[in-house]
Amino acid sequence: MLVFERVEDKHHPDFEKAFAIYEKSFPIFERRAKFDQIAALTDSDYHFIIIKKLEGDLLGILLTWNKDDFIYIEHFAITPLARGKSLGTRTLKHLKKVADKTILLEIDPPVDSISKKRKAFYQRLGFVVSDKEHIHPSYRNETEAHPLVIMSYPELTDEIYHSFQDNLTNQIMQYSEIDC
């Protein structure tokens, strides 16, 4: 059985282990500095969720922004030892079941085997590729903004996309080194 537990501050007993998963799973330009991540924990819309076994073993992280009209999966990672056991599928199926709004996420453009597999994984779960051109700002001063592909469940409307863009600029990226 999977347990989904929200981390609300840096004093949570699993925060350091979860942050280590975050650092190992994403390149520097796709992740916040620790200081900014701790600051984001204070935002009521931000949900830093750890995925654990009932026995307590940490299996992954699901970092989302829960807005009135959408849930944005900002970061999602399963630990290397836990991969290949349908944990990602079970996690996203659970999220789809409890969410009463559009779920959106970003992936790297599908240009190599890993990014193509990632796209196919989300498509098997019902996520749809958006035709919107999307550039995600960098979280760090020393790196550039980068193109990403938006996927959503169900299909992304213009209204939700504009709401997402507004939130990305005016709320989400305020927890980064960059001024949007």
Number of C-alpha atoms within 10 A of each C-alpha: 6 17 17 17 15 17 19 18 15 16 10 11 10 15 18 12 13 23 18 10 20 22 16 11 18 14 10 15 18 18 19 22 16 13 11 16 17 18 15 23 18 13 14 11 16 21 22 25 20 24 25 17 13 11 9 11 12 20 22 25 26 24 19 20 24 17 16 11 14 21 25 21 17 19 19 20 21 22 17 11 8 13 13 10 10 9 18 22 15 13 20 16 14 13 14 18 9 9 13 12 16 19 25 26 20 20 18 16 14 15 8 9 9 11 14 14 12 14 21 14 14 20 15 10 14 16 21 18 21 17 10 13 9 14 12 18 20 22 23 18 12 10 13 12 14 13 15 17 19 22 23 24 20 15 16 21 12 10 9 17 17 11 15 20 14 12 16 17 14 13 15 19 20 17 20 22 16 14 14 13
